[in-house]
Amino acid sequence: MTHEIPTQLQSLIDQRMATGRYGSQEDLLVQALHALDDYDQAVSEIQQGIDDETAGRMRPLAKVDADLRQKLGFSK
């Protein structure tokens, strides 16, 4: 499948290709899509943390630390 790439996007592709890091534009596209997947996953995990905090499913770190120290017999 062939697509026409806008000039501005082609310029960005050319800049990345000039680094020598990618063997082909296809390699560049694959890396970009993997990075986008990683980004989407990170955003999802951050949102889950926000949702957990909003729903009260989190405890302050100081409380967790104090509880663990007491349970394990460590002093502060």
N, C-alpha and C positions, 0 to 999 in steps of 0.2 A: 504494500500500500504506500503510495507516494503522496506527500502533502507539501504544499507550498509553505515555506517558513518565512514569517515576516522579517524584514531587514534587521530590525532591532534585536530580535531573538537570534537571528543568524550571527550577528556580531558577538553576542554573548557566547554562543557555541564556539565560534572561531577563537575567541579569547581563551576559553577553556581548553580547546584542542591544541592551542599553541604551547601549552604547558608541557605537552608530551606525556601527560598522565593517562590519557585515554587512547586506546588503539584505534577507535573508530567513533563516529557520532552515535552509533548504536550503544557502544560501551558507556558513553557519556550519559545517554538517556536512561540506561539501566541503573547506573549509579544514582542519577537524579531521582528516579522513582523509588529506589531503596531509601534514599535520604528522606523523601516525602513520607514514606511509610513510617520511618522512625519518628519523624516529627509528629505525624498524626497519632502515633502510639503514646508519645510523651504528653501531648495535649490531653488525650483521653485519660491518662493516669493522673495528671494534675487535676483535671475536672473531678475525677473520682475522689481525690483527696479533699477537694473543696466541698464536695457533696457530703463526704463523711464528717468533716468538721461542722458543717451546717446542721447535720442531723444529730450531732452530739456523740458520734461514735469514736471520738478521739479524746485522749487525756494529755494534759500538759507534760512535757518532757521532764520537768522537775518532779512531778508526781510519780512518773514511771521510774525515774532514777531512785527516788527515795524508797519506793516499794521494792525494787530489786536489791538495793543495798541492805534493807531490813531483812529480806528473805534470805540473802546470801551471807548475812552477818558482817558486812563491811561497814566501816565508819565513813562518815562524809568528809 
